[in-house]
Amino acid sequence: MKKFKSLMLAALASAALAAPSFADGHSLKSSGEVVVGMKYSSSTPDGGDTTTVQDTYIGDVNMKLSQDIWGIEFNKDDEKDGKVHVNWTATASSGDNTVTGSGKIEDIFGETGYGDVFIKGANKTLAVKIGKFGSSENYNGGMGNFRASDFGVGNVEHITIDGFMGLQADVDAGDIDIELAVPWMEAASGDYALKLKDGTETKTNVTGIRPVIKGGFGDVSVSATFYTLSFSAQNNGAGDTQEKSDSAFQLMGKVGAGAATVGLGFTSKTTKNGEVEKTPSTLNGFVEVGLSGGSKVGASFEVLGDGAEKDEATATRISASYNTPFFVEAVTLKLGAGTSTVSSDDKSKAGSASGFEAEWAYSF
């Protein structure tokens, strides 16, 4: 037994001596972000009393430790429960061809599930990816440090296919990038599951198409995104199902002019579940101007529509923002103020709001 312990101690000592040389090429990296803020907001529903809120809050707290192909992340968004995730990414190459495998296990100490898990093959002009992965994020609303309440109208920002699983091909055509994704999914419940005439959900096959086109031409960049989904019951003998459709499109563009950037966009989404059909939309524009010392100032507007067939609500929001280093470049102070006005024939949806916010973000 003593001899065994001696051998174990010798092995550990050898590993410890070898650790520095291993660390030379496999250093442990850390990064993260801590956000704190203060805000004041006021909202007044039509015909109702004014509600004011003042708060000092802890925003996102994120940390990541990574080494070579693996990483551990701790994420705590706003004042929600924190979660720990494990992810890895590895790549194999042969000439101009590469294959990447990527996986993420989310919330390993809670309701464990998969994040993005996919395999991607690529060369200089084409990439093909299969598995589970996120959608393209094209929405740009400027700095938008603070936006007043929309009274539930809702902002159609990122048109995404929730929990996307399927196949995607990306083509690099010089100034133009093209994505063509095909969802290939099943749904047993939730927004994508068909309902029978009696209102019970039935297992559903979900497919469709999602093309994305992005182009850059000097100081001008544009993007166009569209998707449409189709739904079919897995059990053809389950009975008649209620109508269901889901489609959306988005056009975004911006242009640089010296220290200023100006952008404009429009997004619309149409969904039908049974007899209920909605087409929410967002028209937005912004301007950002870079100042000396790493500071910048911006303004933006949004016109939101909830897309209800009856008594549609429309919100108009205007905001102004200012970012500047807070003593050191690693900390950014973000200031924002804004107002909103919501109108509707249904007075319970209407009202006005305003407020301001200061946020300190420390990235390391």
N, C-alpha and C positions, 0 to 999 in steps of 0.2 A: 504493500500500500504506500509506504514511504517512497519507494522507488517510482511508483506511478505519479505521486504528487511532485516529485523532483522533475520528472520528465515534462509534466504539465507546466511547471514554473519556467522551465527552460524554453518551452515552446512559446509561452507568453512573452518572455524576455526577448526572444528572437523576433517576434512579431512587432514588439514595441520599437526595437532597433531598426526594423525595416520600414516602420511607418513614415518617417520623414521622407525617404526616397519615393515612397508611393504617393505621398501628398504633393510632391513636386509637380506631378502631372495630373493630379486628381484633387485639386484644392476644393474645399467646401466653401460655397458662396452663399451669402445671405442678402436679402433685400426685403423691402416692406414699405408700408405707409401707415401713418397715424393721422387721423383727421379729427379736429374738434371745431366747434362752431357756436355762434350765438345768432339768434334770429328773433324777429318780431313780425307778427302778421295780424291782419285784421280782415274779417269777412262779414258782409251784411247781406243776407238773403232778402229778396224783395218782400217788403211787408213784415220783416222779422227783425229781431234784435241783433246788434253787432257782437261778434265774438272776437276777442283779442287774445293772442298767445305770445308769451315771451319765454324763451328757453335757451339754456346753455346745454349743449348736447355733445355726446361722443359719436362721431361718425364711423367711417370704415376704419378697422384696425386689421391690417394684413401683414403677414410675415411669410417668407419663403426661404427654406434651406434647400440647396441643390448641389449635386455633385455629378458631373458627367451626365448620365442618362436619366437620373432619378431626381425627384424633388418632393418635399413635404411642405404643404401650405396650411396656414391657419388664417381663416377669414371670419371676420365678424362685421357684418354689414349693418350700419346704423346701430340701433339699439336691440337687434335681434340676437338670438343665441349664436355663439361661435361654433365653427365647424373645422375639422381637420381633414385635409385631403392628401392623397398620395398620387403622384403622377410620374410617368416615365416616357421617354421618347428615345428611340434608337434608329439609326440610319445605316443601311448597307449600300455600297456603291460598286458599280462596274462600268468603267468608262464614263459616258455622259448620263448613264441611267442610275437612278437611286430608288431605293425602297425604304419608306419610313413607317415604323410602327409606333403608335402613340396610344397610351391608355391612362385613364384617370378614375380612381376609386374615390367617391365623394362621401364625406361625413362618416369616417371609419369608426367613430365612437357613438354614432346615432343611428338614423335610418339609412344604412349603407346602400349606396347605389352607384351606377356608372355615370361618369361625366362623358367627355368625348373619348371614344374608343374607335380607332380606325387604322387602316393600312393604306398607304399612298405610294403609288409608283409614278415616277416623273423623269422627264428628260428636259432639254432646253426649251421646248415649246409646249409640251403637253404634260398634264398631271391628271391622274385618275385616282379617286379616293372612294373607298367603300367602308361603311360602318355607321357610327353615330358621331355627328359633328355639328357644330353651330352654323348659323346662317350668316350671310354677308351683312355687315352693318354699314349702311350708307347714309343714314340720317345725320345731318349736321345742322345744329341749331345755334351755332355761334358759341360764345362763352356761357351764356345763360346761367349765371351763378345763382340767381333767384327768379322764380316765376310764381306769381300769385295764384291762388286757388282757382281751379276751373269749375268748381261746384259739380264735379263728377262727369263733365262732358267727355273727358278723356283725350289724350294726345296720341295719335297714331304715329309713333316714331319708327321703330324698327319692325318691318313686316317680316315676321319669322314664322317658320313652321315648327311648332313646339315639339321638342324631342325628336328632331329630324333624324331619320335613319334611312339609308339608301345609298345611291351611287351619284358621284359628281365628277365631271370632266372640266378641267380648266385649260384654256388655250391662251398662250401669250402671243399676241399678234402685233408686236411692236408697241405703238401708241394705244392700242386697244386690248383690253383683257376681257375674255369671255368665260363665264361660268355656265354650265348646264347641269342642273341637278334633277334627279328623279327620285322622289320619296317612294319608299317601298315598305309600308308599315301595316301594323294591325292595331286596333284599338278595342278594348273591352268596355271602356267607360270614358266619360269626360266629353270634351268638345268635339272630338272626332268620331265618336261612336254613334251609329244610327239608332234611332228609337222606333219601336213598333207603334202601331196606332194607339195601343193602350198606354204608351209612355214609358214602357220598360226598354232598357238598352239591350242591344244585341251585338255580338262580336262583329267587327267591321274591318274590311280591307280598305286601306287608304293609299292611293297613288296620285300621280299628277306630274307637274313639270314646274321648274323654277329657273328661268334664265336670268342672268345678270350680265350687263355690259358696262364696262368702265373705260373711260377714255381720258387721256391727258394730252393737251395740245398747248405747249408753252405754259402760260399762266392760267389757262382755262382747264378745268377738270369737270367731267360730267359722269353721272351714273344713272342707269335705268334698271329697275328690278321689277319682276312680275312673277306671280305664281298663281296656279289654279289647282285645286284638289278635287278628286272624285272619290266617291264612297260607295261601297257595295257590301251587302250583308254576306258573311261567310256561309251562313246556313240559308240556302235558297228556300227552304220550306218553313222558315220562321214566321212568314206572313208579310203583309204589306208594311213598308217602312215610311216614316215621315220624310218630307223633302229636306235635303241638306246640301248646301253649297258653301264654298269658301274660296275667295279669290282676292287678289290685291295687286296694286302697282304703285311704283314710286319713281319720281324723277327728281334728281338733285343736281345742282350745278354751282360752281363758285369760280371766281376770277380774282387774280391778284393784280393789284395796281400799286406798285411801290410798297409802302409799309402797310397798306390796307388790303383786306380781303373782303369781298362781297359775295354773298350766297343767296340762293333762292331755291325753294323746293315745294313739291306737292305730293301728298300721299293719300291714297284712298283704299279702303278695304270693304268688301261686301260679303256678308254672311247671311245665310238663311237656315233657320232651324224650325222645321214645321211651318207654322203660319207667321213666324216672326222673322222679318228681314230688316237688316240695318246696314247702312253705308257710312260709317264714320270717316272723316277726312281731316287733313291738316294742310294748311298753306302757311309756309314760314319763310322768313327772310332775316338776314343778319349782316352786320358789318363789324369787322375787327380791325384795329389799328395798333401796330407795334410802336412802343415808345422807347426812349432811351433807358438803359439800365435793366433791361429785361422785363419791363412793365408793358402792359397792353390794356386797351380800353375797347369796349364793344357795346352794341345795342342790337336788339332783336325784336321781332314781332311774330305772333302766331294767330291764325284764325282757325279755330277748331269747331267741328260740327259733329254731334253725336250720331247723326244719320238715322234718327228715328223716323218712321213713316208718318207719325202723328206728333204734333207739338215738338218739332225738332228744336234742340238747344244749340246756340252758337256762342262761343266764347272768343273774345279778342283780348290778347295779352301782349303787353309791352314791357320790356325789361332793359336795364342798363347794367353793365358789369365792368369791374376793374380788377386786374391781377397785378401783383407786384411782389418781388422778393421781400421776405420779412427778416431783416438783418442779414441773413445768409441765403445763398441761392437754393439750398436744399429745402427751405421752407417757403411756401407760397401763401400769401394772404389774398383771399378772393372776396371781393365786396360786390354785392348785388342788390338791386331794388327793382320793384315792378308793380304793375297794376293790372287788373283784369275786369272785364265787364261781360256778363253772361245774359243773353236775352232769349226769351222763348214765350210762346203763347201760353204755355203752362208756367204760371208764375212761381210754382214750387221749385222750378229748375233755375230761376233767374237770380241775379244778385251782382254785387261788386266786391272786390277785394284788393288789398295792397299790402306791402310789407318790405322788409329789407333783411339782409343776412350777411354775416361775416364768417368766413371759414378759413382755418389755418390747416394746411396740408403739409406734412413733413414726410418726404420721400428719402429713403436711405438704401 
